[in-house]
Amino acid sequence: MKKILIIGLVWPEPTSSAAGWRMLRLIKLFLNSHQVHFASAAGKSDYSHNLAELGVHEHVILLNHNSFDEFIGQLQPDVVLFDRFMIEEQYGWRVAEYCPSALRILDTEDLHFLRLARQEAYKKNAMTSGSHGLESPMKVNLKSDTAKREIASILRSDISLIISENEMELLQNEFNIPSNILYYLPFQEDEISADKIEKWLRFEDRQHVVFVGNFIHEPNWRTVEVLKNKIWPVLRKKIPAAELHIYGAYASQKVFQLHKPAEGFYIEGRADDARQELERYRVLLAPIPFGAGAKGKFVDSMQAGTPSVSSTVGAESMSVKGEWNGFICDDYSEFVEKAAALYQNKELWYNSQRIGAQILNDRYANPAYGTALLSLCSDKISHLKEDRDENFMGQILLHHQHQATKYMARWIAEKNKKAQP
């Protein structure tokens, strides 16, 4: 059986973030045909998934430490998967030096440079139109230093996993990334069956509106700000019996300071099971002002049978032919009107729920994407030298940039040695 080493930025927390859930799904996919090893220099939390129970070999590694060289040299995996480009920068050159025949895969999660560019534009009010809503999220500067780093990491990798069709197009059209080193891998979900739909709570049995998002992720905090200041004060007048409940892992004190029960605005903190919580609510509100990739909260809401109102950037690459499990709008006044209609109109609500189930089944419940990835890995391993020779720009970046990273890491390692008593 082939071996895969996954080097994680953190230990997966599937109950805390969509990234953790996606990583867990990737691990389970590779367990079908590989002996899976997971390594990270991060500390575990109480919410880290017990990978050993799945049959995964867990390893604690050190950052900027030569012990990794011995570890990777002994393990000699057939495949190494880097969890985000920062991990490829840190460990990619070591893998290339001590395990050169290993297939190197980068899981981007989302394009960090795109999200950060939109975030910067939002902060500079480049994406806002007064107090009325949001303009197009694409009016941003993409040629940042982060973009140079992330694009270089993609070019150095044999395969990069991309979660969004919009990001696939951006990489190929704007940055001329060869299509043969990119692979579109959407969220991998179980199908919503008719039996599951029958078990969902009915319209009459649900109440209140909800938002879910990990607060380590800046777009989620900004979304809560928009809800608190722009959406909820107006929406509450239209649905006065309703409350807005905010769930999210790692909420800071500034988040909890927004907790105002007298205003019907509740900060609930971490949800033990986001999908189970969502099943109790009538509508998900997500006026996400910036971001990238695909949003796990909408996958959760579709799995819970909970229609949603989203911004354009929130639903990016997730809607199907313009259809959504609710509404997509960027004008705050329109957002309020659509949210109130969805909350009060039973027929509209059920139709939106039906569309959500269809979107999830069509876009995210297709196991062919995972099967094709495993086949692609086998094919790439068989033609690794030829593929790498074709990607000469990637070889240049591997040689030059990784030489610089390598000697910086060596310097840090020596410095750390001298600092030890």
Protein Blocks (a to p, Z undefined) as FASTA:
>chain_A
ZZdddddfbdcdfklpmklmmmmmmmmmmmmmpccddddfbdcdfklccfklnopacddd
dehiaklmmmmmmnopabdcdehjklmmmmmmmmmmmmmmbccdddekiafklmmmmmmm
mmnopmbghjlbccdfklccfkbfklmmmmmmmmmpmbdcdfbfklmmmmmmmnopafkl
gccdddddddddfklmmmpccfklggcjdddddfkbmklmmmmmmmmmmmmmmmmmmmmm
bccddddehiafklmmmpcfknopacebjafblmlmmmmpmbdcdddfbdedjdfklmmm
mmnopacdddfklmgokagghiacbdadfbfklmmmmmmmmmmmmklmmmmmmmmmmmmm
mmmmcfklmmmmmmmmmmmmmmmmmmmmmmmmlmmmmmmmmmmmmmmmmmmmmmmmmmpZ
Z
